[in-house]
């Protein structure tokens, strides 16, 4: 009975998590029916809505969802978890121990992982624009009078959405799952109402329809894959959000709710177009009778707002992880909920995304035009994920090379076909996510290399503690009352700030703590590995606080741990000594010098360490350090 009760409790917990996952994980892919099927018959492809073409498109949609989402992401990729966490950065962090850190890491693996992460920001701007715009465009079907109001209404919704971010989504987030469940049920009901009328549409699951479609349409059949790919955009969220819900609840939500509802709706749209070919111009909204159009528009708008919210939150989480891994200069990160972990708001990212989203709506003006920009980033990301998974399967899982190559080759062929079909959209707007990705990539690479150059300069003047503490002159140095905390990247070398302070003041505090806050390539650090405290002699104490890339270092947490060890550290009696680095650009030419200047600019304008690490400003002394790179 006890075992049965525990099993029943586990099922209930997974069901609840699966419900919540519907609102966070499947918002993006769940709103694809608004535009994906319709776009396959866009004039740019020249595919007529004949019976053979409709059945071929449906076959391609069915097998795309089964291979890319169900097989690749839900079954294969989601097995590569970093302490339960997923996403491109979590996958990259898993590979770091096998290739060394920074300079020693394989340039290709590191570059692929970083560029894959950078691609997300372009997609995060496109998703709110195309999703909300496609929902509001339903008003044009309801009445021609709304034609001139679609853009203003879309902009108002988007502006309100981004302004709402600073308030957090903790309270309304609980509603996302039930609302999206209603949305998926609506998709299924609408699709089923037309499948019943044309049940033969289900025959399109036969892959021969897809093969014949390519034979009949040749090059046009290949190019239309750029539109078919829209049905799988958002699928990468299954992996990226795995840490929030777990592998099983996400799979449960996908296979039991999202996948059946999406397929039924796409088949329903196909059945509608087989009966009324002219309905292909907006096959989604024409699924519903006239009386249900306005309620459907409202529901679709709510669903697209939820989808946009999930993508925006994903951008915040990705930025937070990158900050913890020291891939980006420090920016303000606001925790919007004291109860829910991961509820954060990044103001700088929020306003940049708002500007980008408004730009997209004003420039492209219709969801049909935006489709040209959409898909490029995700098509590239799927290729990168497949390549990184090959490296992971060989190095971490220790798969047989032949087996890994076989599976990777199959998935890579599918990915590259979609990538090839999307690359032609580069001049149709596909340049936008690439532009954003290249900018973010250059910032990350510049920052990582710049930080490495700074550390190398530090090491040139660094004195090992073993040498420093063995100096007989140390016992004669005057000591003043109090405790000084020197924050240092390298816990085993004497901080330059300490040497500079002594050079000018000729004294030490009676107790000195050398504090290093280190981020491991794992989501979280537990137990004895969290803190390491060592008495060095002469009242010097070394403290190494280890955090995961999903944790935020906090001075108060460190002090609480020290007090538990009997080391009294009252915050209002401590003096924190930090270095304020001024970067001087030295030798270099061409692009190399430009990157150094960019690093100097980023270093000058990043958030002070006092704010980021929650250090009280009135307890801080900053010592200026000039570093030439």
N, C-alpha and C positions, 0 to 999 in steps of 0.2 A: 504493500500500500504506500509506503514511504517513497519507494522508487517511482511508482505511478504518479504520486503527487508532485515529485520533483520534475518528472518528465512533462507533466501537464503545465507546471509553472514555466518551464523552459519554452514550451510551445507558445504559451501566452505572451511571454516576453519577446520572443522572436516575431510573433505576429504584430505586436505593437511597434517594434522597431521597423518592420517591413512597411507598416502603414506610414510611419513618419518618413521613411526613406522615399516613399512615393512623392512627397512634397519637395524633397531636397535633391535627390539623385536623378529623378526621372522627369523633372520639369521641362528641361530643354528638349530632350528627345520626344517627350509627350506632346509638345506643341508643334512638332514637325508636320503632322497631317494638315495643318492650316495652309501650307504652301508647297510641300514636297511633291505630291502627286501632280498637282496642277502645273508645276514648273517643268515636269518631264515633257509636257506638250507645248512648251513655250515656242514662240515663233523662231527664236534663235536656233532651235534644233531642227525644226522642220519636220517633226514627227506628227503625222495625222492620227486622230483618235479612231482609227479603224480597229476592228475586232482583234486582228493578229497583234497589232501594236499595243493595245491596251493589255492583252493577256501577257505579252512579252515584258512590258513594264512591271506588271504585278509580280511576275515570276522573279524579275531582278530584285524587286523590293523584298520579296519573301526571303530569297537566299542571301541577300545582303544583311538582313537582320539576323538570320540564323548563323551565318559564318562570322561576320565582324563583331556583333554584339554577344550572341549566345555562346558561340564556340571560343572566339578569341578572348574577349574581355571577361565574360561571366565565368567561364570554365578554366581558361589557361592563365591569363594575365593576373587575375585576382588571387592566384596561388602564391604570387611573389609579394608577400607582405613583410613590412619592416615593423616588427612587434605589433602586428595588426593594422598598421598604417599602409596606405597606398598612395598612388600619385607619382608623377615623373620624378620629383625631387626625392621622395622616399626610395624610389627604385635606384636613383643615382647614388644616394647615401649607402645603400646596400653594397654597391660595387666599389665604393671608395676603399674599404680595407683590402681589396684585392689588387688595387693599382696604386696604393700610396696616396698621400694627401698633396694637394696643390701641384707643385712642380713635377712630382713623380707620377701623378695620375695620368693615365692614357689621355692624350689630347683629344683623340677622337671620341672616346666615351664621355669625357667631361663636356666637350663641346656639344655633342648631341643632346645630352641631358639638359644643359643650360638653354640651348636653342629651343628645345621642346617646351621648357617652362616658359620661355619668353613668348612663344606662340599663343599661349593661353590668354595673354592680355589683349591681343588683337581680337580674339574670339569673344572675350568677355565684353568688349564694346559692341561687337556685331550682334550678339544674341539678344540683348534688350531691344536694339533698334529694329531688327527684322521680326522678332516675335510680337512685340506690341503693335508695330505698324501693320502686320498681317492680320491681327485681330481686329483692329479699328477699321481696316479697309472693308470689313463686312457691312459697314454703314452705307457704303456706296451701292451695295446691292439692295439694301433696305429702301433707300430713297436717293435719287440723284441730287437732292437738295444738300446732302451731306458731303458732296464731292470736294468742296473747298475747305471743309473743316477737318478732314482726316489728319493732315499734318499738324495743325495747332493742337488737336485733341491728343495726338500721340506725344507731342513735346510736353504738354502739361502733365501727362501720366508719368513720363520718364523723369521730368524734373522733380515731381513729388516723390517718386521712388528713390532717387538719389539723395534728396534732402532728408528723407526718413531714415537713412542709414545710421546717422549719429544717435538715433534713439534706440537702436538695437532691434532685433527681431525676436527676442526671447518670448514676449507675451503672445504675439500673433503667430510665431513659428509653429506652435502646436496645432494651429488650424490648417497649415499647409498640407499635411498628409490627408486628412479627411476631404478637403476641397479637391485635391488632385485625384483622390479615389472616385469622387463624384464625376470629375472630368473624364477619367478613363472609362467609367461605366457609361457615360454619355457617348464617348467615341464608339464603344461597342454597340450600344443600342442603335445609334444612327447608322453604323455600318451594316448591322444585322437586318435592319428594315429594308435594305436594298439587296442584300445577299439572298434573302428569302424570295425576292422577285426574280433574281437571276442566279440560281444556285450553281450554274455551270462555271461561274467566275472562279470558284475554288479549284478548278482544274489547273489554274495557272501555277499552282505549286509544283507542277511538273517542270523540271529544269529544261526540258526540250523546248518549251515556249521561249525561254531566254535565249537558247542557242539559235532557234529559228529567227528570233528578233534581230540578232546580230547578222545573220546571213542575209536577211531581207533588207536591212538598213545600212549595212557596212559601216562606213565612217561615221555617219549620223548616229548609228546605234552605239558606237563607242563614246562619242561626245556626250550623249544624253546621260551617261553614267555620272557626269558632273552634277546632274540634278537628282539622280537616284541616290547619290551619296548623302543627300540632305536627310534621308530617313534615318541615318545612323549618327548624324551629328548630335552630340550630347552623350553618346554612349561611353565616352572616356570618363564620365562622371562616376560610372560604376566602380572604377578603380580608384579614382581620386578621393571619393568620399567613403571608402571602405573603413577607414579608421573611426568614423562617426557611428557606424551602425553594425559593422561586422560583415563578414563574407556571406554567411547563410541568410540573414534577413534581406540583403540586397538581391541575392539570387531568388529568394522566395517572392519578393515583390516583382521582379522581372518576369520570371517564368509563369507566375500565377495571375498577374494582373496586367502589367504594362505590355508585355509582348502580345498576349492574346487580343487585348483591346486595340493595339496599334494595327495588327494584321487584319482584324475584322473591319476596322475603319477604312484601311487602304483597299481591301477587297470590296467594301461597300461603295467607295468612290469609283472603283473600276466598274462595278455593276451599274451605277448611275450613268456613267459615260457610255457604256455599251448600249444603254437604253436611249439616252439623250446625249449624243456627241457634243452638242453645243454647250452642255453644262461643264465642259472641261475648263472653261474660263475661270470658274471658281467652284470647283467640284466639292469642296468641303462645305461651304455654307448652303449650297443647293441640295445637300442631303436632307435638310430639315424642311418641313412644310412652312409656308409663309408666316403662320402665326407664331412659330417658334424661333424666328430669325433673331429678333431683338434679345430674347433671353440667352440664345446661344452666343451672340456677340458679347454680352456682358460676361458670361461664363468663360469665353475664350480670352477675354481681356484679363480677367482675374488669373487664369491659368498662365498667361504669358508674363504677368507681373511676378508670379511665384517663380516661374522659370528664370526670369531675369534676376530676381533676388538671390537665387541659388548660385548663379554665375558670379554675381558681385561678391557674395560672401566667399566664394571660392578664390577670387582674386585677392581678397584680404588675407585669407589663410595662406595662400602661396607666398605673398609678400612677407608675412610673419615668419614663415619657415626660412625664406631666403635671408632675412635679417639675422635670424639665429645662427645660420650657417656662415654668416659674414660674407654673403654674396652681394649685398647691397649696402649703401650707406644708411646709417640709422635715420628713421623717420618716426613720427609719432604713431603709436599704436594704442588705441583706447579700448579697454575692456568694458563692454556695454552691459554685462551681466555678472553679478557676483556668484550666482548659483550655477549657471551653465558654462562649462568649459568650451572655449573656442568661439564664444560670442565676442567678436572684435570688430573694430572700425578703424580704418586707416584713412584719415582725411585726405592726404595728398593723392593717394590712389583713387579715392572716390571722386574728387573733382576733376582729375585727369580723364577718368572714364566717362564722366558726365559730358565733358567737353567733346570727347571723341564720339560719343553716341549721338549727341545733337548734330555734330558735323555730318555724320553718316545719314541721318534722317533728312537734313536740309539739302545735301548734295544728291542723294539717290532718289528720294521722294516717294518711291514705291517699294514694296517688298519684292516685287519681281526684279527691279533693278538691283536691290541689295543682294539678291541671290548670287549675282556675279562675284561679290566680295566674300560671300559666305561659303564655307567648305574648304577653302584653300588651307587655312591654318590647321584644321582638324585632319585633313588628308595627309598633311606633312607630319603631324604629330603621330598618326597611326603608324607611319613608316618608321619613325624614330623609336616608338614603343616596341615594335617588332624586333628591331635591331638590338636594342638594349636587353630585351627578353632573351634573345639568343645568347648574348654575353653572360647574362645571369644564369641561364639554364646550364651552360657549360662550366662556369666557374663556381657557382654556389650549389646548384643541384647536382653537379657532377654527372650530367647526362652524357651518354654516348654521343660523340661528335656527329656521327652519321644520322642518328635519330633527331638530334637538335637541328641539323641542317635540313632534314626532310620536312619537319614541321614548319620551320622558319621559312623555307622556300615556298611552301604552299601559301602561307599567310602573306608573305612578301609579294607574291604575284598578285594577289587580290588587292593589297594596299597600293602597289605601284600602278595597277590598272586604274584605280580610283584617282590616284595622284595625277596620272597622265591626263585623265579626263578633266580634272580641275585646273591643271596648269594653264590651259588655254583661256581660263577666265582671269588671267593675270591683268590684262588690260581692261577688263570689265569691272574692276573694283577689287580683284584679288590682291592687288598691290598693297591695299591698306593694312590687312593683318600682317603681311610680310614687313611692311615699313615699321609698324609698331614693334614687331618681334626683333628686327635688326637693331632698333634703337635700344631696346631693353637688353639685348644680348651684348651690345657694345658697352653699355653701362656696367653690366655684371663683369665682363671680361676685364674692362679697365679697372674696376674696383678691386677685383681679386689680384690682378698683377700689381697694382699700386700698393696694396696692403703687403704683398710679399716683398716689394722693394723697400718699404718702410721697415719691415721686420729685419731685413738684411742689414739695413743701416744701423738699427738698434744693436744687432749682434756684434758689429764691429767694435763698439765701445762697451760691450757687456762684460761684466766681471762675474765669474761664478761665485755663488754664495760660499762655497767651500774655501775659496781663496780669501774672500772678503772677511769672513768670520774668523779666520786664522791669523789675521793681522793683529799683532800685539798692541798696536796703537789704538785699537777699537775700545779697549777698556778705559782709556783716558779721555774719551770723547764725553763732554758734558751732556747730561740727559735732563730734559725738562719734563714736568709732570704731564700725564695724559697718555692717550693711545692714538697713534697715527696709523691709518689704513692706506697703504699704497697699492693701487690697482695696477696689475701688470699682466701683460700677455704671456710672458715667460716666467713661471714660478721659480725657476732654477738659476736665474741670473738677477743681479742687483738692478732694480729699476733705475732708469736714468733720472727719473723724478727725484728719487731718494738722494742720488749723488749730487744733483743740482741744488737740492734743498740744503744739503750739508755744505756745499761749496759757498753758499751765500750766508747761511745762518750759523754755521759752525757747531750745530748741536743736533742731537737726536731726541725723539720722545723716549720716555722711559720704557714704553712697550711699542713694538712695531709689528704690524700684521701685513704680510705680503699676500694680497688677495688676487687670485686668478679665477675668473669666471669662464669656464670652458664649455663649448657646445660639442657634444658627441654626434656621430652620424647615426643616431638612433632617435626614435620619437621621444622617449622618456628614459631617465636614469633612476634606478631604484636602489634602496638598501644601502649597504656599506660603500658602494661606489659613488654615492651622491656627494659626500663630503670627505675630504682627506685633510687632516690637521696634523702638523708636525712642529715640535719645538726645535728650533735651530740653535739655541744658545744665545747668550747676551740679550735675552728678552726679545728675540726675533721669533715670530710665529709664521709658518707658511700655511695658507689655507687655499685648497683647490676645490672649488665647487663645480661639479659636473652636471650639466643639464642636457636634455634632449632638444631636438630642433622644434618640438611642439611646446616646449616649456619656456617661460620667460624668467630670466635671472632676476632675483629680487634681493636687495641688501638686507632687508628686514628678516627674510628667511634665513640668510647666512648667520646673522647675529643671534637669532633664536637658537640655532644649532650650537653656536659657540657657548651660549649661556648654559645649555644643557650639559656641556662638557666642563662647566665650572669656570669658563673664561668670561669674566664679567665685561660686558660691552654695552654700555648705555649709549644710545644713539646721540643724546644731547651732550655727551662727553667725548665723542670721537672727532678726530680730524681726518677727513678724507683728502688725500693728496693725489691729484690727477694731472696728467700731462695734457697740455693743449698744443697739438702739433700744428706747426705752420710749414706747409709743403713748399719747397723752393724747386722749381723746375730747372734742372741742370742741362747737361748735354743731351743731344738728340736731334733728329732731323725728320722732316716729313711727318707721316702719320704717327710715328712713335712719339714725337714731341706733342702732337695734338692730344694723344691719349694721356700723356703726363699732365698736360694742362687741364684736361677734363677731370682727372683724378684730383688735382689740387682744388678745382672748383667744387667737386662733390665733397671733399674733405672739409672745406671751409663752411659749407652750408648744411652739413648733416646735423642731426639732433645731438645736443650735448649728452655725454655719457651720464651725467647726473640725473637728467630727466629719464633717460631710457632705462637705467638700472634702479630707479626709484631712490636715488641718494638725495637727502635733504640739502638744498642749495646752500643753506646758511651754515652747513658743516664742511664746506668744500674749500680747498685751496687749489688753484690751478697754476701749474708751472709751465711757462711757455717753452716749447722745444722747436728748434728749427731743424728741418730734415731736408736734405737735398737729394733728389732722385733723378 
